[in-house]
Amino acid sequence: MAQDSSSPGGSLGVKAVDKVQAMIQKSLQLPKVKFLRQRMAEAGCTVKDNFFRAVVCQGRKGMAYFAPGHGIFVCSNHVTFQDEVNQLIIHELIHAYDDCRAVNLRWNNCAHQACSEIRAGHLSGDCHFMRELLRGHFKLRGHEPTGSKNARHRELISKRDNLNSNGYIAPSRPNYVYCWFSFDLDEPKECIRRRVLLSLFSNPNCVGSAAKDSMEDVWDICYNDTQPFDKAP
Ligand SMILES: [Zn+2]
């Protein structure tokens, strides 16, 4: 993981990593995060605070990833808001939970990854969250039409939208689970489907129609599997 932790941008990169690491510490106080970690511990997969790390991601469009056996990594150069970090941590923790509970789970298997992406998208509330966040952006713009803070805010959103609209570069390390996050206003299930497919594109075993076929094959069983929650929170 050394190359992920390095800072290509000198002191600016280091500052961003420190800032996002502090945001991660805040995320760890969320009841949902505590609940997931507790359930992982009960299943024999205790994860310490250093399981969650802010890193500089080079040449990637993703905002976070889960590396089985290593931890959860948040791309400090691709995130801006505390709410984003919260959501990323919860999404990746669902993957970590799946990795813990399913001994025969193989992340390079398209259907296996599809199942975990469906669950992570559903149980983390990613699609709800994006709607709320987007509403918040419109409100902020409406209230501060000329302020410099608003201009800066617009610039940040624009920068991030550009990052996410260029498609996804498949990573060279297929054992990692890269996740796609973007703004959208689809219906929740369509929103989840689209994001599952975008995440699967990073898996070399999900080429062509394999991604969609795998997702459809496992959709019902994985969407309805809400463990460790009694129902989708
Ligand atoms: Zn994911």
Boltz pocket constraint, residues with backbone or C-beta under 6 A from the ligand:
constraints:
  - pocket:
      binder: B
      contacts: [[A, 91], [A, 95], [A, 116], [A, 117], [A, 120], [A, 177], [A, 178], [A, 179], [A, 180], [A, 199]]
      max_distance: 6.0
